[in-house]
Amino acid sequence: MKICLIISLLLFSTIATYAQSSSEKLIRQGVALHDKGRYKDAIASYEEALKINPTSMSAVYEMSLSYLQLKDYDKAIRYSTKVITANFQPLLMDAYIVKGTALANQGKTVNALNLLNEALGKCGDEYLIHFNLGLCYFNYKDNEKAVQHLRKAIEIDATHASAFLLYAYALNDLGRWVQSFYSFHFFLLLEPNTGRSKDAFGEMYDIINAKIENGSDKLSLEDGVDRQRLYEAIQKKKTGATDNISEYTFFVEASKLMFFSLAQMQNDTQNGLLWYFFVPTYDEILSSGHFDTYCRYVSVAYFPESLAWWNDNKTEVDNFIEWFENGQGSMDDEAEYGDDSDLDE
């Protein structure tokens, strides 16, 4: 009797292992189909996986993701909710993101915000949760909260271009043009040559080219920056010419002025992302000996001349990439800073 029981248990274990293996294989096939954009075929594969293993939360989650791509938001919500209800930790955060995105795309922004704030409580400080909260608040026209969450996302992971781009737009909408300028710059450092890169460079150029009325809040002292003096110094760099070469030269000179000036303003009492991340990062780029190459790099999507220069100067390009990828550890020749006489009264 005992032998029969042991044999039965072994047989059950073998069948269960086989079923799990078959289910996982179908899920992998579905993921491959999803990655090729064949979302309906992917869902069919996940459905077959669930027939073999009805408790597979991985298959349920992947279905929610494919339905999201198909813009079938009701089903995306239905399946992601199953993962959330099951409290399936390996995919819990991802399920919250899928459900939050589906709700937001249905115009249910308040519901999406409530859900994502709940996700923070359950999953902790995660980059993707803060980024999606920032996106929701941005679309909800609450730029103050958008900035808070996007700043947190950047603090957690400073390698994702989208957070810097959205942070730049939200800051600009709030009139915080100095910090927005830095954030656009860093986005372009991470993503220099895509469709949105060209738009981002145009927005960044508009910041330094804008006319600001005297007495505007945009010229008030903010976060330790005398924006009135900085703005006036930038205006002195303008020539009025609108050809590409003149605009590029103005961009380079205005960027150099801002990076050098804020580095000189920095002291031990300042804090926040501007002072402990942006200012030291760009002070280092400015002193690296690669600043001219850097300026060409971040402007390749906007100025055809920069793209041509990039293609014709491989040695300089390779040196810059090596320096940047090595954590900005080795400096070449020191760049000429100039001085801060443009900021004198």
C-alpha positions as CSV (number, residue, x, y, z in Angstrom):
1,M,0.0,0.0,0.0
2,K,2.8,2.3,1.0
3,I,4.6,1.5,-2.3
4,C,1.5,2.3,-4.3
5,L,1.2,5.6,-2.5
6,I,4.8,6.5,-3.3
7,I,4.4,5.6,-6.9
8,S,1.3,7.7,-7.2
9,L,3.0,10.7,-5.6
10,L,6.0,10.4,-8.0
11,L,3.6,10.1,-10.9
12,F,1.7,13.2,-9.8
13,S,5.0,15.1,-9.4
14,T,6.2,14.1,-12.8
15,I,2.9,15.1,-14.5
16,A,3.0,18.4,-12.6
17,T,6.6,19.1,-13.6
18,Y,5.8,18.3,-17.2
19,A,2.7,20.5,-17.2
20,Q,4.7,23.4,-15.7
21,S,7.4,23.0,-18.3
22,S,4.9,22.9,-21.1
23,S,3.2,26.0,-19.7
24,E,6.4,27.9,-19.4
25,K,7.4,27.0,-23.0
26,L,4.1,28.4,-24.3
27,I,4.6,31.6,-22.2
28,R,8.1,32.0,-23.7
29,Q,6.6,31.5,-27.2
30,G,3.9,34.1,-26.4
31,V,6.5,36.6,-25.2
32,A,8.5,36.1,-28.5
33,L,5.3,36.7,-30.5
34,H,4.5,39.8,-28.4
35,D,8.0,41.2,-29.1
36,K,7.3,40.8,-32.8
37,G,4.0,42.8,-32.5
38,R,1.9,39.7,-33.0
39,Y,-0.2,40.4,-29.9
40,K,-3.3,38.3,-30.8
41,D,-1.1,35.2,-31.5
42,A,0.7,35.9,-28.2
43,I,-2.6,35.9,-26.3
44,A,-3.5,32.6,-27.9
45,S,-0.3,31.1,-26.7
46,Y,-0.9,32.4,-23.1
47,E,-4.4,30.9,-23.2
48,E,-3.0,27.5,-24.1
49,A,-0.5,27.9,-21.2
50,L,-3.4,28.6,-18.8
51,K,-5.2,25.5,-20.0
52,I,-2.2,23.5,-18.8
53,N,-1.6,25.5,-15.7
54,P,-4.6,27.6,-14.7
55,T,-2.7,29.2,-11.8
56,S,0.1,30.7,-13.8
57,M,0.2,34.4,-12.9
58,S,3.0,34.8,-15.5
59,A,0.6,33.9,-18.3
60,V,-2.1,36.1,-16.8
61,Y,0.3,39.1,-16.6
62,E,1.6,38.6,-20.1
63,M,-2.0,38.5,-21.4
64,S,-2.7,41.9,-19.7
65,L,0.4,43.4,-21.4
66,S,-0.6,42.1,-24.8
67,Y,-4.2,43.4,-24.4
68,L,-2.7,46.8,-23.3
69,Q,-0.8,46.9,-26.6
70,L,-4.0,46.0,-28.5
71,K,-5.7,49.0,-26.6
72,D,-8.2,46.6,-25.2
73,Y,-8.1,48.4,-21.9
74,D,-10.9,46.5,-20.2
75,K,-9.2,43.2,-20.6
76,A,-5.8,44.7,-19.7
77,I,-7.4,45.8,-16.5
78,R,-9.2,42.5,-15.9
79,Y,-6.0,40.4,-16.2
80,S,-3.6,42.8,-14.4
81,T,-6.2,42.9,-11.5
82,K,-5.9,39.2,-11.1
83,V,-2.2,39.5,-10.6
84,I,-2.7,42.3,-8.1
85,T,-5.4,40.4,-6.2
86,A,-3.2,37.3,-6.0
87,N,-0.4,39.6,-4.6
88,F,2.0,37.8,-7.0
89,Q,5.2,39.5,-5.9
90,P,7.5,38.8,-8.9
91,L,5.1,40.7,-11.2
92,L,3.1,42.8,-8.8
93,M,4.7,46.2,-9.7
94,D,4.4,45.4,-13.4
95,A,0.7,44.5,-13.0
96,Y,0.1,47.8,-11.3
97,I,1.9,49.7,-14.1
98,V,-0.3,47.9,-16.8
99,K,-3.5,48.6,-14.9
100,G,-2.5,52.2,-14.2
101,T,-1.6,52.8,-17.8
102,A,-4.9,51.2,-19.0
103,L,-6.9,53.4,-16.6
104,A,-5.1,56.5,-17.7
105,N,-5.6,55.7,-21.4
106,Q,-9.4,55.4,-20.6
107,G,-9.3,58.9,-19.3
108,K,-9.7,57.7,-15.7
109,T,-6.7,59.6,-14.4
110,V,-7.8,60.0,-10.8
111,N,-8.3,56.2,-10.6
112,A,-4.9,55.6,-12.1
113,L,-3.3,58.0,-9.6
114,N,-5.0,56.3,-6.7
115,L,-3.9,52.9,-8.0
116,L,-0.3,54.0,-8.5
117,N,-0.1,55.6,-5.1
118,E,-1.4,52.3,-3.7
119,A,1.4,50.6,-5.6
120,L,4.0,52.7,-3.9
121,G,2.7,51.5,-0.5
122,K,2.9,47.8,-1.6
123,C,6.0,47.8,-3.8
124,G,8.1,50.6,-2.3
125,D,10.0,53.3,-4.1
126,E,10.4,51.9,-7.6
127,Y,11.5,53.9,-10.6
128,L,8.6,52.8,-12.9
129,I,6.0,53.6,-10.3
130,H,7.3,57.1,-9.7
131,F,7.7,57.7,-13.5
132,N,4.2,56.6,-14.2
133,L,2.9,58.8,-11.4
134,G,4.8,61.7,-12.8
135,L,3.3,61.0,-16.2
136,C,-0.2,60.8,-14.8
137,Y,0.2,64.0,-12.8
138,F,1.7,65.8,-15.9
139,N,-1.3,64.8,-18.0
140,Y,-3.5,65.9,-15.1
141,K,-1.8,69.3,-15.3
142,D,-0.5,69.0,-11.7
143,N,3.1,69.8,-12.6
144,E,4.3,70.3,-9.0
145,K,3.5,66.7,-8.2
146,A,4.7,65.5,-11.6
147,V,8.1,67.1,-10.8
148,Q,8.2,65.5,-7.3
149,H,7.7,62.0,-8.7
150,L,9.9,62.4,-11.8
151,R,12.7,63.8,-9.6
152,K,12.4,60.7,-7.4
153,A,12.4,58.4,-10.5
154,I,15.7,60.1,-11.6
155,E,17.2,59.7,-8.1
156,I,16.5,56.0,-8.2
157,D,17.7,55.4,-11.7
158,A,19.5,58.2,-13.7
159,T,19.8,56.1,-16.9
160,H,16.2,56.4,-18.3
161,A,15.9,59.2,-20.8
162,S,12.1,59.5,-20.6
163,A,12.1,60.6,-17.0
164,F,14.5,63.5,-17.8
165,L,12.5,64.5,-20.9
166,L,9.2,64.6,-18.9
167,Y,10.9,66.3,-16.0
168,A,12.2,69.0,-18.4
169,Y,8.8,69.7,-19.8
170,A,7.1,69.8,-16.4
171,L,9.8,72.2,-15.0
172,N,9.4,74.4,-18.1
173,D,5.7,74.6,-17.7
174,L,6.3,75.7,-14.1
175,G,8.6,78.5,-15.3
176,R,11.7,76.8,-13.8
177,W,13.7,77.3,-16.9
178,V,17.2,76.9,-15.5
179,Q,16.5,73.3,-14.2
180,S,14.5,72.5,-17.3
181,F,17.5,73.5,-19.5
182,Y,19.7,71.1,-17.6
183,S,17.2,68.3,-17.8
184,F,16.7,68.7,-21.6
185,H,20.5,68.6,-21.9
186,F,20.8,65.3,-20.0
187,F,17.9,63.7,-21.9
188,L,19.8,64.5,-25.1
189,L,23.0,63.1,-23.7
190,L,21.1,59.8,-23.2
191,E,19.0,60.0,-26.4
192,P,20.6,62.3,-28.9
193,N,19.1,61.2,-32.2
194,T,15.5,60.2,-32.2
195,G,12.3,61.9,-33.3
196,R,11.7,63.3,-29.9
197,S,15.3,64.4,-29.6
198,K,14.8,67.0,-32.3
199,D,11.7,68.4,-30.5
200,A,13.5,68.4,-27.2
201,F,16.4,70.3,-28.6
202,G,14.0,72.9,-30.1
203,E,12.3,73.3,-26.7
204,M,15.7,73.6,-25.0
205,Y,16.8,76.2,-27.5
206,D,13.6,78.2,-27.0
207,I,14.5,78.4,-23.3
208,I,17.7,80.4,-23.9
209,N,16.2,82.3,-26.8
210,A,13.1,83.4,-25.0
211,K,12.3,87.0,-24.2
212,I,11.3,87.4,-20.6
213,E,9.6,90.6,-19.4
214,N,11.2,92.5,-16.6
215,G,9.5,91.7,-13.3
216,S,8.5,88.2,-14.4
217,D,8.5,85.5,-11.8
218,K,10.8,83.6,-14.2
219,L,13.6,86.1,-13.3
220,S,13.2,85.9,-9.5
221,L,15.8,84.2,-7.3
222,E,15.1,80.5,-7.2
223,D,16.9,77.6,-5.6
224,G,20.0,79.7,-5.1
225,V,20.1,80.9,-8.7
226,D,20.0,84.6,-9.6
227,R,18.0,84.1,-12.7
228,Q,17.8,87.8,-13.6
229,R,21.6,88.1,-13.9
230,L,21.9,84.8,-15.7
231,Y,19.2,85.8,-18.2
232,E,20.9,89.1,-18.9
233,A,24.2,87.4,-19.4
234,I,22.6,85.0,-21.9
235,Q,21.1,87.9,-23.8
236,K,24.6,89.3,-24.4
237,K,25.5,86.2,-26.3
238,K,22.8,86.8,-28.9
239,T,23.7,88.2,-32.3
240,G,20.3,88.3,-33.9
241,A,21.4,86.0,-36.7
242,T,19.1,83.0,-37.5
243,D,21.3,80.8,-39.7
244,N,22.3,77.4,-38.4
245,I,25.9,78.2,-37.7
246,S,25.0,81.3,-35.7
247,E,22.2,79.4,-33.8
248,Y,24.6,76.6,-33.0
249,T,27.3,79.0,-31.8
250,F,24.7,80.7,-29.5
251,F,23.6,77.4,-28.1
252,V,27.2,76.4,-27.3
253,E,28.1,79.8,-25.7
254,A,24.8,80.0,-23.7
255,S,25.3,76.4,-22.4
256,K,28.9,77.1,-21.5
257,L,27.9,80.3,-19.7
258,M,25.1,78.6,-17.7
259,F,27.2,75.5,-16.7
260,F,30.2,77.6,-15.6
261,S,28.1,80.2,-13.8
262,L,26.1,77.7,-11.7
263,A,29.3,75.8,-10.9
264,Q,30.6,79.1,-9.5
265,M,27.4,79.7,-7.5
266,Q,27.5,76.2,-5.8
267,N,28.3,76.0,-2.1
268,D,27.8,73.5,0.7
269,T,24.4,74.8,1.8
270,Q,22.6,73.9,-1.4
271,N,20.8,70.7,-2.0
272,G,18.4,69.1,-4.5
273,L,18.8,67.5,-7.9
274,L,20.1,70.7,-9.5
275,W,23.0,71.1,-7.2
276,Y,24.1,67.5,-6.4
277,F,23.5,66.0,-9.9
278,F,23.1,68.5,-12.8
279,V,25.6,71.2,-11.8
280,P,28.5,68.9,-10.9
281,T,27.8,66.6,-13.9
282,Y,28.0,69.5,-16.4
283,D,30.9,71.1,-14.6
284,E,32.8,67.9,-15.2
285,I,31.7,67.8,-18.9
286,L,32.7,71.4,-19.3
287,S,36.2,70.6,-17.9
288,S,36.6,67.3,-19.7
289,G,38.2,68.5,-22.9
290,H,35.2,67.0,-24.8
291,F,32.8,69.9,-24.5
292,D,32.8,70.8,-28.2
293,T,32.2,67.2,-29.1
294,Y,29.5,66.9,-26.5
295,C,27.7,69.9,-28.0
296,R,27.8,68.3,-31.4
297,Y,26.6,65.1,-29.9
298,V,23.4,66.5,-28.3
299,S,22.5,68.6,-31.3
300,V,22.8,65.9,-34.0
301,A,19.0,65.6,-34.4
302,Y,18.5,69.4,-34.8
303,F,21.5,70.7,-36.8
304,P,22.5,68.8,-39.9
305,E,26.0,70.3,-39.5
306,S,26.3,68.6,-36.2
307,L,25.4,65.2,-37.7
308,A,27.9,65.8,-40.6
309,W,30.6,66.8,-38.1
310,W,29.8,63.7,-36.0
311,N,30.3,61.4,-39.0
312,D,33.5,63.1,-40.1
313,N,35.3,63.2,-36.7
314,K,35.4,59.6,-35.5
315,T,38.4,60.0,-33.3
316,E,36.9,62.8,-31.3
317,V,33.6,60.9,-31.1
318,D,35.3,57.7,-29.9
319,N,37.3,59.6,-27.3
320,F,34.2,61.3,-26.0
321,I,32.2,58.0,-25.8
322,E,35.1,56.3,-24.1
323,W,35.4,59.1,-21.5
324,F,31.6,59.1,-20.9
325,E,31.2,55.3,-20.7
326,N,34.1,55.1,-18.2
327,G,32.2,57.3,-15.7
328,Q,33.9,60.5,-16.7
329,G,36.9,59.3,-14.8
330,S,39.8,60.4,-17.1
331,M,40.1,64.0,-18.1
332,D,41.8,65.1,-21.3
333,D,43.0,68.6,-21.9
334,E,41.3,71.2,-19.7
335,A,38.7,73.2,-21.5
336,E,38.8,77.0,-21.5
337,Y,36.2,78.2,-19.1
338,G,36.5,81.8,-19.6
339,D,35.3,83.8,-16.6
340,D,32.1,85.0,-15.2
341,S,32.5,88.6,-16.2
342,D,29.2,88.3,-18.2
343,L,27.5,88.1,-14.8
344,D,29.0,91.2,-13.4
345,E,26.7,94.1,-12.6
